[in-house]
Amino acid sequence: MRISVVTLFEEYFDSPLQVSLVGKAIGNGQITIDFHNPRDHGKGVHKQVDDAPFGGGAGMVMMPEPLARTLEPLASSHRVMFTPTGSPLSQAALDRFAGMNHLTLICGRYEGVDQRVIDHFVDEEISLGDYVLLGGEVAAAAVIEGVARLLPGVVGNPASTESESFRDGLLEEPVYTRPSEFRGWSVPEVLLSGDHGRIAAWRAEQRRLRTLERRPDLVDE
């Protein structure tokens, strides 16, 4: 899979792309990542990429020409812009992205991006949540990691990506490991029983209860 990242700050990704399973996937050639800087198409000697908004207001807006020229060669990919006004990132979106051959992640900066770029050069707008960051690089790193772990062979046990939060519309149940007692706190007896039917029923109930408590919006009552 190829992921293209459009960003003014390529160096932001130096560490995240080198560690853990993402670094391994890149090293094995399961993912290729390339970077595209709109400043390469910036205006004038200073390679300007932003200007004041029409109509006045605070902040600066990324100009259309540098971004358009950056995105035009990537037209055959699925181009995703990160913005607080986009649709919330979901596991379903990551599943969909993981099935693509070429994904472009566009990291906005400043007060925003000229709307004409979004209208004509962006296929989808995505938000990490109901808050505002300095730019889209955090979201791009999140998508890269979320997609990488879904690719065949990246995660050691494929089943671990199939029985987790949001797969069945519920949050994942509590998990435990050795020792069975730690500082006087014991693992639930059912998990030590060896009764797979009871364990499955306990896990299902825990998923339901945890979701009702923490994310009732996910439960269709």
C-alpha positions in Angstrom: 0.0 0.0 0.0 1.2 3.5 -0.8 0.4 6.4 1.5 1.2 10.0 0.3 1.4 12.7 3.0 0.9 16.3 2.1 2.5 18.4 4.8 4.6 21.5 5.5 6.4 19.6 8.2 7.7 16.2 7.0 10.1 16.0 9.9 7.1 15.6 12.3 6.8 12.0 11.1 10.5 11.0 11.6 9.9 9.2 14.9 6.4 7.8 14.5 7.3 6.1 11.3 10.4 4.4 12.7 8.9 2.6 15.8 6.9 -0.5 16.5 4.9 -2.4 13.9 4.6 0.7 11.6 8.4 0.9 11.2 8.5 -2.8 10.6 5.7 -2.6 7.9 7.6 0.2 6.2 10.9 -1.7 6.4 9.3 -4.8 5.0 7.8 -2.9 2.1 4.2 -3.6 3.2 3.7 0.2 3.2 5.5 2.9 1.2 5.2 6.5 2.4 6.1 9.5 0.4 5.9 13.2 1.3 4.8 16.2 -0.7 5.4 19.8 0.6 3.1 22.5 -0.8 6.0 25.0 -0.1 7.7 23.5 -3.1 5.1 25.3 -5.2 4.9 28.4 -2.9 4.8 32.0 -4.1 7.8 34.1 -4.6 11.3 33.9 -3.1 9.9 33.0 0.3 7.7 30.2 -1.0 4.6 31.7 0.5 1.8 29.2 1.1 -0.7 31.3 3.2 -2.4 34.6 3.0 -5.0 36.7 4.9 -8.7 35.6 4.6 -11.1 37.5 2.3 -13.6 39.3 4.4 -11.2 39.7 7.3 -10.8 37.7 10.4 -8.1 36.1 12.5 -5.3 33.9 11.3 -4.1 33.0 7.8 -5.5 30.6 5.2 -3.5 28.2 3.0 -3.5 29.4 -0.6 -5.1 27.3 -3.3 -2.3 27.3 -5.9 0.4 25.6 -3.9 -2.0 22.9 -2.7 -3.6 22.4 -6.0 -0.3 21.9 -7.7 0.7 19.5 -5.0 -2.5 17.4 -5.2 -2.9 17.3 -9.0 -0.3 14.5 -9.5 -2.0 12.5 -6.7 -5.4 12.6 -8.4 -5.5 8.8 -8.9 -5.4 8.3 -5.1 -8.1 8.8 -2.5 -7.4 12.2 -1.1 -8.3 12.8 2.6 -8.2 16.3 4.2 -8.0 16.5 8.0 -10.1 19.3 9.4 -12.3 19.8 12.5 -15.3 20.2 10.2 -14.9 16.7 8.7 -16.6 13.5 9.6 -15.3 11.8 12.8 -12.6 9.2 12.2 -14.0 5.7 12.8 -12.8 2.1 12.7 -15.0 1.7 9.6 -13.1 4.4 7.8 -9.8 2.8 8.7 -11.1 -0.5 7.4 -12.0 1.2 4.2 -8.7 3.0 3.8 -6.8 -0.2 4.4 -8.4 -1.7 1.3 -7.1 1.0 -0.9 -3.9 0.9 -3.0 -3.1 4.5 -2.7 -4.2 6.9 0.0 -3.3 10.6 0.3 -3.4 12.3 3.6 -3.6 16.1 3.5 -2.4 18.1 6.6 -3.8 21.6 6.8 -2.3 24.3 8.9 -3.0 27.9 10.1 -6.7 28.9 10.1 -7.6 26.5 7.4 -7.5 25.7 3.7 -9.0 27.7 0.8 -12.4 26.0 0.3 -11.8 25.7 -3.5 -9.1 23.2 -2.8 -11.5 21.1 -0.7 -14.2 21.4 -3.3 -12.1 20.3 -6.3 -9.0 18.4 -5.0 -10.2 16.5 -1.9 -12.4 13.4 -1.8 -13.1 13.2 1.9 -12.8 15.3 5.0 -12.0 13.6 8.3 -11.8 14.9 11.9 -10.1 13.3 14.9 -12.7 14.7 17.3 -14.4 17.7 18.6 -11.3 19.8 19.3 -8.8 21.8 17.3 -5.0 21.1 16.8 -2.3 23.1 15.2 -2.4 21.0 12.0 -3.3 17.7 10.5 -0.1 15.8 11.2 -1.4 14.2 14.4 -4.4 12.9 12.5 -2.3 11.7 9.6 0.0 9.7 12.0 -3.1 8.2 13.6 -4.5 7.1 10.3 -1.1 5.6 9.2 -0.9 3.6 12.4 -4.6 2.6 12.3 -4.3 1.4 8.7 -0.9 -0.3 9.0 -2.1 -2.7 11.7 -4.9 -3.9 9.4 -2.7 -4.9 6.6 -2.0 -8.6 6.2 1.1 -9.8 8.1 1.6 -6.6 10.1 0.0 -7.8 13.3 1.3 -11.2 14.5 -2.1 -12.6 15.3 -4.8 -11.4 12.8 -7.6 -12.4 15.3 -6.5 -9.5 17.6 -7.8 -7.0 15.0 -11.1 -8.8 14.8 -12.1 -8.9 18.4 -11.6 -5.4 19.7 -13.5 -2.2 20.4 -16.0 -1.0 17.7 -15.9 -4.3 15.7 -19.4 -5.2 16.9 -20.5 -1.7 17.8 -19.3 -2.2 21.4 -16.3 -1.4 23.4 -13.9 -4.2 24.3 -14.2 -6.1 27.6 -11.6 -5.9 30.4 -8.6 -8.1 29.9 -6.3 -9.8 32.4 -3.0 -11.8 32.4 -0.7 -13.4 34.9 -0.5 -13.4 37.9 -4.0 -14.4 38.8 -3.7 -12.3 42.0 -1.8 -9.0 42.2 -1.6 -7.0 45.4 -4.7 -8.7 46.6 -6.7 -8.0 43.4 -7.9 -11.2 41.8 -8.8 -12.0 38.2 -12.5 -12.7 37.8 -13.1 -16.4 38.6 -14.9 -17.1 35.3 -11.7 -16.4 33.3 -9.9 -19.1 35.3 -12.7 -21.7 35.0 -11.8 -23.2 31.6 -15.5 -23.1 30.7 -15.4 -21.4 27.3 -19.1 -21.0 27.1 -19.2 -19.1 30.4 -16.2 -17.0 29.4 -17.8 -16.0 26.1 -21.0 -15.0 27.9 -19.0 -13.0 30.5 -17.1 -11.2 27.8 -20.2 -10.4 25.9 -21.9 -9.0 29.0 -18.9 -7.0 29.9 -18.8 -5.4 26.5 -22.4 -4.5 26.8 -22.1 -3.0 30.3 -18.9 -1.1 29.5 -20.4 0.4 26.4 -23.6 1.4 28.2 -21.5 3.1 30.9 -18.9 4.8 28.8 -20.3 5.2 25.3 -24.1 4.9 25.4 -24.3 6.6 22.0 -23.0 3.4 20.5 -25.8 1.2 21.9 -29.1 1.0 20.0 -31.6 0.5 22.8 
